[in-house]
Amino acid sequence: MNVVKGSVVRSTAGRDRGGYFVAVDVTDRFVTIADGKERKLSSPKRKNVRHISPTSHVIELSGMTDKKLKRLLREFEPEIREEAVTTGRE
């Protein structure tokens, strides 16, 4: 799994499962993630790399604000709704 700073990732475990986040910092076993809404850039969540799934998208974090980040990650929301309809969950 190749996660770099600025990668858009999807949470696969925990209360935030199914949500899209951006990787703020990456170490060997952990990634700090933020979404601009629940987890701000100033206080990102530490998450095990086994509990996330990277996407092919990368966001430039320089000059990023919570409001801009929230707006960018909102583009991924329709994918969540489509998945919920196909699996019968919402």
matplotlib code that plots the C-alpha trace (Angstrom):
import matplotlib.pyplot as plt

x = [0.0, 1.6, 0.2, 1.9, 1.2, -1.8, -3.3, -7.0, -7.8, -11.0, -11.4, -12.1, -12.4, -13.6, -16.4, -15.4, -15.5, -16.5, -15.5, -12.9, -10.0, -6.6, -3.3, -1.7, 1.3, 2.7, 5.0, 5.8, 2.7, 0.4, -1.2, -2.7, -5.9, -8.2, -11.5, -12.0, -15.3, -15.0, -11.2, -9.6, -6.2, -5.0, -6.0, -5.9, -6.7, -3.9, -4.9, -3.2, -2.3, -4.1, -7.4, -7.3, -7.6, -5.7, -7.3, -5.5, -6.1, -3.6, -4.4, -1.8, -1.9, 0.0, -2.4, -5.2, -7.9, -10.5, -13.2, -11.4, -10.6, -14.2, -15.3, -12.8, -13.7, -17.4, -16.8, -16.3, -19.7, -21.7, -19.5, -20.5, -24.3, -24.0, -22.3, -24.9, -27.7, -26.0, -25.3, -28.6, -27.0, -27.4]
y = [0.0, 3.2, 6.2, 9.6, 12.9, 14.4, 11.1, 10.7, 7.6, 5.7, 4.4, 0.7, 0.2, 2.1, 4.6, 6.6, 3.5, 4.5, 8.1, 9.8, 11.6, 13.1, 11.8, 14.7, 12.8, 9.3, 7.1, 3.4, 2.1, 5.1, 7.8, 11.0, 11.8, 14.8, 15.6, 19.3, 18.6, 16.2, 16.0, 19.4, 19.9, 21.3, 18.1, 15.1, 11.5, 8.9, 5.7, 2.4, 1.9, -1.4, 0.4, 2.6, 2.1, 4.6, 6.0, 7.2, 10.9, 13.2, 16.7, 19.5, 20.5, 23.7, 26.6, 24.1, 25.2, 23.0, 24.6, 23.8, 20.3, 19.6, 20.9, 18.7, 15.6, 16.1, 15.1, 11.5, 11.5, 10.1, 7.0, 6.4, 6.7, 4.4, 1.8, 2.0, 1.5, -1.5, -3.2, -2.2, -0.1, 3.5]
z = [0.0, -1.1, 0.8, 0.4, 2.0, 0.3, -0.8, -0.6, 1.4, 2.4, 6.0, 6.1, 9.8, 12.9, 13.4, 10.4, 8.1, 4.5, 4.8, 2.6, 4.2, 3.1, 4.5, 6.3, 7.5, 6.8, 8.9, 8.7, 10.4, 10.9, 8.9, 10.2, 8.4, 8.2, 6.4, 7.2, 9.1, 12.0, 11.8, 11.1, 9.6, 13.0, 14.8, 12.5, 13.5, 13.8, 11.9, 11.3, 7.6, 7.6, 8.3, 5.2, 1.5, -0.8, -3.9, -7.0, -6.1, -4.5, -3.2, -2.8, 0.9, 0.8, 1.4, 2.1, 4.6, 6.3, 4.2, 0.9, 2.0, 2.9, -0.5, -2.3, -0.4, -1.0, -4.7, -3.4, -1.6, -4.6, -4.6, -1.0, -1.8, -4.9, -2.8, -0.1, -2.6, -4.2, -0.8, 0.8, 3.5, 4.2]

ax = plt.figure().add_subplot(projection="3d")
ax.plot(x, y, z, "-o")
ax.set_aspect("equal")
plt.show()
